[in-house]
Amino acid sequence: MRLPLTPRELKKRIDLAEFARSYTRLRPCGRQLIGLCPFHSERHPSFYVHRERRIWFCFGCNRGGDVFDFVMRANGCEFRRALEIIAEFSEGVARASEPRSGSRFGASEGAKPLSPPKAGAAHSPSIESSRARILAALDEADRRLARIAATNAEALTALATACEPDRGASLLLETEG
Protein backbone atom coordinates (compact mmCIF):
# COMPACT_ATOMS: atom_id res chain seq x y z
CA MET A 1 0.00 0.00 0.00
CA ARG A 2 1.40 3.36 -1.02
CA LEU A 3 1.52 6.03 1.67
CA PRO A 4 0.07 9.47 0.87
CA LEU A 5 2.51 12.13 -0.23
CA THR A 6 3.47 14.75 2.31
CA PRO A 7 3.51 18.42 1.33
CA ARG A 8 7.31 18.28 1.36
CA GLU A 9 7.32 15.35 -1.09
CA LEU A 10 4.82 17.12 -3.35
CA LYS A 11 7.00 20.23 -3.30
CA LYS A 12 10.03 18.19 -4.38
CA ARG A 13 8.06 16.38 -7.06
CA ILE A 14 6.57 19.38 -8.87
CA ASP A 15 8.41 21.69 -11.23
CA LEU A 16 7.35 25.22 -10.25
CA ALA A 17 8.41 26.60 -13.63
CA GLU A 18 6.15 24.18 -15.51
CA PHE A 19 3.27 25.00 -13.20
CA ALA A 20 3.83 28.77 -13.54
CA ARG A 21 3.94 28.40 -17.34
CA SER A 22 0.26 27.55 -17.26
CA TYR A 23 -0.32 31.13 -16.04
CA THR A 24 2.31 33.20 -17.88
CA ARG A 25 5.05 32.92 -20.48
CA LEU A 26 8.52 32.44 -19.01
CA ARG A 27 11.85 32.84 -20.75
CA PRO A 28 15.33 31.92 -19.54
CA CYS A 29 17.40 34.68 -18.00
CA GLY A 30 20.63 33.27 -16.59
CA ARG A 31 19.89 30.52 -14.05
CA GLN A 32 16.31 31.63 -13.59
CA LEU A 33 13.18 32.26 -15.64
CA ILE A 34 11.52 35.62 -16.09
CA GLY A 35 8.10 36.71 -17.29
CA LEU A 36 5.15 39.02 -16.77
CA CYS A 37 3.60 38.62 -13.35
CA PRO A 38 0.31 36.69 -13.51
CA PHE A 39 -1.02 38.55 -10.44
CA HIS A 40 -0.98 42.17 -11.66
CA SER A 41 -0.78 44.19 -14.87
CA GLU A 42 2.65 45.21 -16.08
CA ARG A 43 4.51 45.93 -19.29
CA HIS A 44 7.98 44.78 -18.31
CA PRO A 45 8.76 41.38 -16.81
CA SER A 46 9.33 41.39 -13.06
CA PHE A 47 8.24 37.83 -12.22
CA TYR A 48 11.19 35.49 -11.53
CA VAL A 49 11.17 31.73 -11.03
CA HIS A 50 14.25 30.08 -9.55
CA ARG A 51 14.18 26.45 -10.61
CA GLU A 52 16.91 25.14 -8.28
CA ARG A 53 15.52 26.88 -5.20
CA ARG A 54 11.89 26.15 -6.20
CA ILE A 55 10.72 29.66 -5.40
CA TRP A 56 9.22 32.63 -7.24
CA PHE A 57 9.32 36.35 -6.64
CA CYS A 58 7.72 39.36 -8.32
CA PHE A 59 9.51 42.66 -7.90
CA GLY A 60 6.41 44.51 -9.15
CA CYS A 61 3.99 43.37 -6.44
CA ASN A 62 6.78 42.46 -3.97
CA ARG A 63 5.39 38.97 -3.40
CA GLY A 64 6.99 35.58 -3.59
CA GLY A 65 7.09 32.12 -2.14
CA ASP A 66 7.04 28.46 -3.04
CA VAL A 67 4.66 26.44 -5.19
CA PHE A 68 2.00 26.38 -2.47
CA ASP A 69 2.01 30.18 -2.18
CA PHE A 70 1.76 30.45 -5.96
CA VAL A 71 -1.24 28.09 -6.16
CA MET A 72 -3.04 29.71 -3.23
CA ARG A 73 -2.54 33.19 -4.72
CA ALA A 74 -3.38 32.20 -8.31
CA ASN A 75 -6.50 30.22 -7.41
CA GLY A 76 -7.61 32.16 -4.34
CA CYS A 77 -7.79 29.00 -2.27
CA GLU A 78 -6.59 27.65 1.05
CA PHE A 79 -3.64 25.35 1.66
CA ARG A 80 -5.71 22.15 1.61
CA ARG A 81 -7.11 22.90 -1.87
CA ALA A 82 -3.63 23.94 -3.04
CA LEU A 83 -2.37 20.49 -1.98
CA GLU A 84 -5.08 18.84 -4.06
CA ILE A 85 -4.31 20.97 -7.12
CA ILE A 86 -0.58 20.28 -6.87
CA ALA A 87 -1.18 16.55 -6.35
CA GLU A 88 -3.33 16.44 -9.50
CA PHE A 89 -0.70 18.38 -11.45
CA SER A 90 2.14 16.18 -10.24
CA GLU A 91 0.23 13.09 -11.37
CA GLY A 92 0.24 14.57 -14.87
CA VAL A 93 -3.49 15.19 -14.96
CA ALA A 94 -3.43 18.99 -15.00
CA ARG A 95 -5.49 20.29 -17.84
CA ALA A 96 -3.48 21.62 -20.75
CA SER A 97 -3.89 25.32 -21.27
CA GLU A 98 -2.04 28.15 -22.90
CA PRO A 99 -0.34 30.83 -20.86
CA ARG A 100 -2.74 33.42 -19.50
CA SER A 101 -0.75 36.46 -20.52
CA GLY A 102 0.19 37.61 -23.95
CA SER A 103 -1.55 38.76 -27.09
CA ARG A 104 -4.39 36.22 -27.08
CA PHE A 105 -5.60 37.10 -23.58
CA GLY A 106 -4.51 40.73 -23.56
CA ALA A 107 -1.00 41.51 -22.38
CA SER A 108 -0.54 40.99 -18.67
CA GLU A 109 -4.15 40.79 -17.60
CA GLY A 110 -3.18 38.58 -14.72
CA ALA A 111 -4.08 35.09 -13.65
CA LYS A 112 -7.61 33.84 -13.96
CA PRO A 113 -8.49 31.36 -11.18
CA LEU A 114 -9.22 27.84 -12.31
CA SER A 115 -12.88 27.04 -12.30
CA PRO A 116 -13.93 24.73 -9.47
CA PRO A 117 -14.56 21.12 -10.48
CA LYS A 118 -18.12 20.40 -11.50
CA ALA A 119 -20.18 18.21 -9.22
CA GLY A 120 -19.94 14.62 -10.33
CA ALA A 121 -17.06 15.28 -12.70
CA ALA A 122 -15.43 12.04 -13.73
CA HIS A 123 -11.85 11.57 -12.59
CA SER A 124 -9.55 8.69 -13.18
CA PRO A 125 -9.20 6.16 -10.35
CA SER A 126 -5.58 7.18 -9.74
CA ILE A 127 -6.61 10.79 -9.08
CA GLU A 128 -9.41 9.69 -6.79
CA SER A 129 -7.10 7.39 -4.81
CA SER A 130 -4.41 10.09 -4.59
CA ARG A 131 -6.98 12.62 -3.42
CA ALA A 132 -8.41 10.12 -0.93
CA ARG A 133 -4.92 9.48 0.51
CA ILE A 134 -4.26 13.20 0.93
CA LEU A 135 -7.65 13.83 2.53
CA ALA A 136 -7.18 10.84 4.86
CA ALA A 137 -3.78 12.18 5.96
CA LEU A 138 -5.27 15.63 6.59
CA ASP A 139 -8.16 14.14 8.59
CA GLU A 140 -5.71 12.11 10.68
CA ALA A 141 -3.70 15.28 11.37
CA ASP A 142 -6.91 17.03 12.48
CA ARG A 143 -7.73 14.18 14.87
CA ARG A 144 -4.19 14.19 16.25
CA LEU A 145 -4.33 17.94 16.89
CA ALA A 146 -7.68 17.53 18.66
CA ARG A 147 -6.19 14.83 20.93
CA ILE A 148 -3.21 17.08 21.72
CA ALA A 149 -5.54 19.98 22.57
CA ALA A 150 -7.57 17.74 24.89
CA THR A 151 -4.39 16.51 26.62
CA ASN A 152 -3.19 20.09 27.06
CA ALA A 153 -6.54 21.11 28.56
CA GLU A 154 -6.36 18.22 31.05
CA ALA A 155 -2.78 19.14 32.00
CA LEU A 156 -3.76 22.78 32.45
CA THR A 157 -6.57 21.91 34.86
CA ALA A 158 -4.25 19.57 36.74
CA LEU A 159 -1.83 22.47 37.27
CA ALA A 160 -4.46 24.62 38.99
CA THR A 161 -3.66 24.83 42.73
CA ALA A 162 -5.93 25.24 45.74
CA CYS A 163 -5.06 28.96 45.79
CA GLU A 164 -5.96 29.34 42.10
CA PRO A 165 -8.94 27.07 41.52
CA ASP A 166 -10.14 28.99 38.48
CA ARG A 167 -6.73 29.22 36.80
CA GLY A 168 -7.28 26.23 34.55
CA ALA A 169 -10.77 27.30 33.51
CA SER A 170 -9.84 30.90 32.71
CA LEU A 171 -6.79 29.94 30.67
CA LEU A 172 -8.77 27.27 28.87
CA LEU A 173 -11.45 29.81 27.94
CA GLU A 174 -8.79 32.23 26.63
CA THR A 175 -7.23 29.60 24.38
CA GLU A 176 -10.58 28.46 22.98
CA GLY A 177 -11.78 32.00 22.13
Secondary structure, DSSP 4 states (H G I P E B T S, - for coil): -PPPPPHHHHHHHS-HHHHHTTTS-EEEETTEEEE--TTS--SS--EEEETTTTEEEETTTTEEE-HHHHHHHHHT--HHHHHHHHHHHHTT-PPP---SSSTTT-TT----PPPPPPTT----HHHHHHHHHHHHHHHHHHHHHHHHHHHHHHHHHHH--SS-TTHHHHHHHHHH-
